[in-house]
Amino acid sequence: MSMMTLICAIISFCITVFSGKYIIKKLQLLNFGQTIYEEGPSWHKGKNGTPTMGGIMFILGIVLSSLVVIIFYAVRYGGFSAGADLVPIIAGILTALGFSLIGFIDDYIKVVKKRNLGLTAIQKLIFQFLIAGVFIYTLEFSGVIDTSEILLPFFGEVNLGWVYYPIAAVSIVFIVNAVNLTDGLDGLAASVTSVCSIGYLVIAVLLEKTLTASVSAALLGGVLGFLVYNRYPAKVFMGDTGSMFLGGMVVVLAFTMRYPGLIFLMGGLYIIEALSVCLQVFWYKLTKTRIFLMSPIHHHYEKKGYSENKIVKLFSAIELIFVIVAVLGTVIRI
């Protein structure tokens, strides 16, 4: 691991932590508080009014620290060279910011305009697929990545042909929304993403993707900095602004390493959360009964009496198992 990778993590952590105090105060002054819905767990009512949209703080940390490493590599390689993977990384960060913008609009409608549902599901999906499509096209058009040839853990190179494009778009949008669903308990999404980012960092080092390793470190530093304020009891929530940015980062890091199959392992815990919602809705429509006491599944365990801290630790441990399998799959492929 290079010194630049460590520097990225430190810069991201420091910017997130130091900007946090100002951002939280500003959100409080603007009265940007979280609204807790009636159908949610009754014990969450005490969180009503907690500042939301706090994901801005780690977005600042991650983007600014990534900018430092992008400039460093641009200077080192004499421009946006293919060897430094700058084009995919820049495209990836802009994609994550695009998803974050959708989340910001959703948060703004809910918090400022006082329309509880925010953007409709159809509106979100249209914008998300547009962003995913632009990202995939950019990777293809840049010529840096041959999108028809992808890497899968344990299997190595696979050529999917034209089928790659719809699978890639659906996978990106699914994971982004899965990360959004995971953000339901104090520190949960940030903790799980910190484990995920460590996995990306390790795999990027194994694949000698130095720039991607540095951006993964920036992601790690940002979410750890956010946990200073978001761990139980949370002083601030990330909102859709933050969770969709994290979802974007989780998917684009895999794609920029030419290793999109990684997201199905690195996003394992997020997928469990999303599938629990899909199963709950499907089963209820079919039988008028519920599989889980409440979905996403972290609320099921809350209803069963697990504390928020215990659920965060359990889910982070499950994510660690997925990460270990992903690393093993990479080692075997190498």
C-alpha positions as CSV (number, residue, x, y, z in Angstrom):
1,M,0.0,0.0,0.0
2,S,1.5,3.4,-1.1
3,M,1.9,6.4,1.1
4,M,-0.6,8.2,-1.1
5,T,-3.2,5.7,-0.2
6,L,-2.7,6.4,3.5
7,I,-2.7,10.1,2.9
8,C,-6.0,9.8,1.1
9,A,-7.6,8.0,4.0
10,I,-6.3,10.6,6.5
11,I,-7.4,13.6,4.5
12,S,-10.9,12.2,3.9
13,F,-11.3,11.4,7.6
14,C,-10.1,14.8,8.8
15,I,-12.2,16.7,6.3
16,T,-15.3,14.7,7.3
17,V,-14.8,15.1,11.0
18,F,-13.8,18.8,11.0
19,S,-16.6,19.8,8.6
20,G,-19.1,17.7,10.6
21,K,-19.5,20.2,13.4
22,Y,-20.2,23.1,11.1
23,I,-22.5,21.0,8.8
24,I,-24.6,19.6,11.7
25,K,-25.1,23.1,13.2
26,K,-26.1,24.5,9.8
27,L,-28.6,21.6,9.3
28,Q,-30.1,22.4,12.7
29,L,-30.4,26.1,11.9
30,L,-32.1,25.2,8.6
31,N,-34.4,22.8,10.5
32,F,-33.4,20.0,8.2
33,G,-34.6,17.3,10.6
34,Q,-35.5,13.7,9.9
35,T,-39.2,12.7,9.9
36,I,-39.9,9.3,11.5
37,Y,-42.8,7.6,9.8
38,E,-45.7,6.1,11.7
39,E,-45.1,2.6,10.2
40,G,-41.5,2.6,11.6
41,P,-40.5,1.1,14.9
42,S,-42.2,3.1,17.7
43,W,-38.9,3.5,19.6
44,H,-37.5,5.5,16.7
45,K,-39.8,8.4,17.5
46,G,-37.1,9.8,19.7
47,K,-35.0,10.3,16.6
48,N,-37.6,12.7,15.1
49,G,-35.9,16.0,14.2
50,T,-32.3,14.6,14.1
51,P,-30.5,16.5,11.4
52,T,-30.4,14.7,8.1
53,M,-28.5,15.1,4.8
54,G,-25.3,14.8,6.8
55,G,-23.8,12.7,4.1
56,I,-22.6,16.0,2.7
57,M,-19.7,15.9,5.2
58,F,-18.2,12.6,3.9
59,I,-19.0,13.4,0.3
60,L,-16.7,16.5,0.8
61,G,-14.0,14.3,2.5
62,I,-14.1,11.6,-0.1
63,V,-14.3,13.8,-3.2
64,L,-11.6,16.3,-2.0
65,S,-9.1,13.6,-1.0
66,S,-9.8,11.8,-4.3
67,L,-9.1,15.0,-6.1
68,V,-5.7,15.2,-4.4
69,V,-4.7,11.8,-5.7
70,I,-6.2,12.4,-9.1
71,I,-4.1,15.6,-9.5
72,F,-1.0,13.7,-8.2
73,Y,-1.4,10.9,-10.8
74,A,-2.3,13.3,-13.6
75,V,1.0,15.2,-12.9
76,R,2.9,11.9,-12.5
77,Y,1.7,10.4,-15.7
78,G,1.7,13.6,-17.7
79,G,-2.1,13.9,-18.1
80,F,-5.2,11.6,-18.1
81,S,-3.3,8.5,-19.2
82,A,-4.8,5.1,-19.6
83,G,-2.1,3.6,-17.4
84,A,-3.2,5.6,-14.4
85,D,-6.9,4.7,-14.8
86,L,-7.8,8.3,-14.4
87,V,-10.7,8.4,-16.8
88,P,-12.6,5.5,-15.2
89,I,-12.0,6.9,-11.7
90,I,-13.1,10.4,-12.6
91,A,-16.2,9.0,-14.3
92,G,-16.9,6.8,-11.3
93,I,-16.7,9.7,-8.8
94,L,-19.0,11.9,-11.0
95,T,-21.4,9.0,-11.2
96,A,-21.5,8.7,-7.4
97,L,-22.1,12.4,-7.2
98,G,-24.9,12.0,-9.8
99,F,-26.7,9.4,-7.6
100,S,-26.1,11.7,-4.6
101,L,-27.8,14.5,-6.5
102,I,-30.9,12.3,-6.9
103,G,-30.8,11.6,-3.1
104,F,-30.4,15.3,-2.4
105,I,-33.4,16.2,-4.4
106,D,-35.4,13.5,-2.6
107,D,-34.2,14.8,0.8
108,Y,-35.0,18.4,-0.2
109,I,-38.5,17.6,-1.2
110,K,-39.1,15.6,2.0
111,V,-37.4,18.0,4.4
112,V,-37.9,21.4,2.9
113,K,-41.1,21.0,0.8
114,K,-42.6,18.8,3.6
115,R,-43.7,16.1,1.0
116,N,-42.9,12.9,3.0
117,L,-42.5,10.6,0.0
118,G,-40.1,12.8,-1.9
119,L,-39.5,11.7,-5.5
120,T,-41.7,8.8,-6.7
121,A,-40.1,5.4,-7.3
122,I,-40.5,5.8,-11.1
123,Q,-38.8,9.2,-11.1
124,K,-35.9,7.8,-9.1
125,L,-35.5,4.8,-11.3
126,I,-35.5,6.9,-14.5
127,F,-32.8,9.2,-13.2
128,Q,-30.8,6.3,-11.8
129,F,-30.8,4.3,-15.0
130,L,-29.8,7.4,-17.0
131,I,-26.8,7.9,-14.8
132,A,-25.9,4.2,-14.9
133,G,-26.2,4.3,-18.7
134,V,-23.9,7.3,-19.0
135,F,-21.3,5.7,-16.7
136,I,-21.3,2.4,-18.7
137,Y,-21.1,4.3,-22.0
138,T,-18.3,6.5,-20.7
139,L,-16.2,3.4,-19.8
140,E,-16.9,1.9,-23.2
141,F,-16.3,5.2,-25.1
142,S,-13.0,6.0,-23.3
143,G,-11.4,2.8,-24.7
144,V,-9.8,2.2,-21.3
145,I,-12.0,-0.6,-20.4
146,D,-13.3,-3.4,-22.7
147,T,-16.7,-3.7,-21.1
148,S,-17.5,-7.0,-23.0
149,E,-14.6,-8.7,-21.1
150,I,-15.3,-8.7,-17.4
151,L,-13.7,-10.3,-14.4
152,L,-15.7,-12.5,-12.0
153,P,-14.4,-13.8,-8.6
154,F,-13.1,-17.4,-8.9
155,F,-13.9,-17.6,-12.6
156,G,-11.6,-14.9,-14.2
157,E,-12.5,-13.3,-17.6
158,V,-16.0,-13.8,-19.0
159,N,-17.3,-12.4,-22.3
160,L,-21.0,-11.6,-21.9
161,G,-21.4,-9.7,-25.2
162,W,-24.4,-7.4,-25.5
163,V,-26.0,-9.0,-22.5
164,Y,-23.4,-7.2,-20.3
165,Y,-25.1,-3.8,-20.8
166,P,-28.6,-4.4,-19.3
167,I,-27.1,-6.6,-16.6
168,A,-24.6,-3.9,-15.7
169,A,-27.3,-1.1,-15.6
170,V,-29.7,-3.2,-13.5
171,S,-26.9,-4.2,-11.1
172,I,-25.8,-0.7,-10.6
173,V,-29.2,0.7,-9.9
174,F,-30.1,-2.3,-7.6
175,I,-27.0,-1.9,-5.4
176,V,-27.4,1.8,-5.1
177,N,-31.0,1.4,-3.9
178,A,-29.9,-1.5,-1.6
179,V,-27.4,0.7,0.1
180,N,-30.1,3.3,0.5
181,L,-32.4,0.6,2.2
182,T,-29.5,-0.4,4.5
183,D,-29.4,3.1,6.0
184,G,-32.0,2.5,8.6
185,L,-30.2,2.3,11.9
186,D,-27.6,4.5,13.6
187,G,-24.2,3.7,12.1
188,L,-25.4,0.7,10.0
189,A,-24.8,1.9,6.5
190,A,-21.5,3.6,7.4
191,S,-20.2,0.6,9.3
192,V,-21.1,-1.9,6.6
193,T,-19.6,0.4,4.0
194,S,-16.4,0.7,6.0
195,V,-16.0,-3.0,5.9
196,C,-16.8,-3.0,2.1
197,S,-14.2,-0.3,1.5
198,I,-11.5,-2.3,3.3
199,G,-12.3,-5.1,0.9
200,Y,-12.0,-2.9,-2.1
201,L,-8.7,-1.5,-0.8
202,V,-7.2,-5.0,-0.3
203,I,-8.4,-6.2,-3.7
204,A,-7.1,-3.0,-5.5
205,V,-3.7,-3.6,-3.9
206,L,-3.7,-7.3,-5.0
207,L,-4.6,-6.2,-8.6
208,E,-2.0,-3.4,-8.4
209,K,-4.7,-0.8,-9.0
210,T,-2.9,2.0,-7.0
211,L,-5.3,4.8,-7.9
212,T,-8.4,2.7,-7.1
213,A,-6.8,1.7,-3.8
214,S,-6.3,5.4,-2.9
215,V,-10.0,6.2,-3.7
216,S,-11.1,3.1,-1.7
217,A,-9.0,4.5,1.2
218,A,-10.7,7.8,0.8
219,L,-14.1,6.1,1.0
220,L,-12.9,4.3,4.2
221,G,-11.7,7.5,5.8
222,G,-14.9,9.3,5.0
223,V,-17.3,6.7,6.4
224,L,-15.1,6.3,9.6
225,G,-15.2,10.1,10.0
226,F,-18.9,10.1,9.6
227,L,-19.3,7.4,12.3
228,V,-17.9,9.9,14.8
229,Y,-21.3,11.6,14.6
230,N,-23.5,8.8,13.2
231,R,-22.8,6.0,15.7
232,Y,-25.5,5.2,18.2
233,P,-27.0,7.5,19.4
234,A,-26.7,9.4,16.1
235,K,-26.2,13.1,16.1
236,V,-26.9,13.2,12.4
237,F,-28.2,11.0,9.6
238,M,-26.7,10.7,6.1
239,G,-30.0,11.0,4.3
240,D,-30.5,9.8,0.7
241,T,-27.9,12.4,-0.2
242,G,-25.3,10.3,1.5
243,S,-26.6,6.7,1.1
244,M,-27.0,7.1,-2.7
245,F,-23.5,8.5,-2.9
246,L,-22.1,5.5,-1.0
247,G,-24.1,3.2,-3.2
248,G,-22.6,4.8,-6.2
249,M,-19.1,4.4,-4.8
250,V,-19.7,0.8,-4.0
251,V,-20.5,0.0,-7.6
252,V,-18.1,2.2,-9.5
253,L,-15.1,1.0,-7.6
254,A,-15.7,-2.5,-8.9
255,F,-16.3,-1.3,-12.5
256,T,-13.2,1.0,-12.5
257,M,-11.1,-2.1,-11.6
258,R,-12.6,-3.9,-14.6
259,Y,-14.1,-6.3,-12.0
260,P,-17.9,-5.6,-11.9
261,G,-18.7,-9.1,-10.7
262,L,-17.3,-8.0,-7.4
263,I,-20.4,-6.0,-6.5
264,F,-22.4,-9.2,-5.9
265,L,-20.0,-10.2,-3.1
266,M,-18.9,-6.8,-1.9
267,G,-22.5,-5.7,-1.8
268,G,-23.6,-9.0,-0.2
269,L,-25.1,-7.4,3.0
270,Y,-26.8,-4.7,1.0
271,I,-28.4,-7.4,-1.3
272,I,-29.7,-9.2,1.7
273,E,-31.4,-6.0,2.9
274,A,-32.9,-5.3,-0.5
275,L,-34.1,-8.9,-1.0
276,S,-35.8,-8.9,2.4
277,V,-37.9,-6.0,1.2
278,C,-38.7,-7.6,-2.1
279,L,-39.6,-10.9,-0.4
280,Q,-41.8,-9.2,2.2
281,V,-43.8,-7.3,-0.5
282,F,-44.1,-10.3,-2.8
283,W,-45.2,-12.6,0.0
284,Y,-47.7,-10.1,1.5
285,K,-49.3,-9.6,-1.9
286,L,-49.5,-13.3,-2.4
287,T,-50.7,-14.4,1.0
288,K,-51.6,-11.3,3.1
289,T,-49.1,-12.5,5.6
290,R,-45.5,-11.4,6.4
291,I,-42.2,-13.3,6.4
292,F,-40.5,-10.8,8.6
293,L,-41.8,-8.8,11.5
294,M,-40.7,-5.7,9.5
295,S,-38.5,-5.0,6.5
296,P,-35.8,-4.2,5.7
297,I,-34.4,-7.1,7.7
298,H,-32.6,-4.9,10.3
299,H,-36.0,-3.8,11.6
300,H,-37.0,-7.5,11.9
301,Y,-34.2,-8.0,14.4
302,E,-35.1,-4.8,16.2
303,K,-38.6,-6.1,16.6
304,K,-37.1,-9.3,18.0
305,G,-35.3,-7.3,20.7
306,Y,-31.8,-6.8,19.3
307,S,-30.2,-3.5,20.1
308,E,-29.1,-1.2,17.3
309,N,-25.5,-1.7,18.3
310,K,-25.8,-5.4,18.3
311,I,-27.4,-5.4,14.8
312,V,-24.7,-3.1,13.4
313,K,-22.0,-5.5,14.8
314,L,-23.8,-8.6,13.4
315,F,-24.4,-7.1,10.0
316,S,-20.8,-5.8,9.7
317,A,-19.6,-9.3,10.6
318,I,-21.8,-10.7,7.8
319,E,-20.4,-8.2,5.4
320,L,-16.9,-9.1,6.5
321,I,-17.6,-12.7,5.5
322,F,-18.6,-11.6,2.0
323,V,-15.5,-9.4,1.8
324,I,-13.2,-12.4,2.8
325,V,-14.9,-14.6,0.1
326,A,-14.3,-11.8,-2.5
327,V,-10.7,-11.5,-1.6
328,L,-10.2,-15.3,-1.7
329,G,-11.9,-15.3,-5.1
330,T,-9.5,-12.6,-6.3
331,V,-6.4,-14.5,-5.0
332,I,-7.5,-17.7,-6.7
333,R,-8.1,-15.9,-10.0
334,I,-4.7,-14.3,-9.8
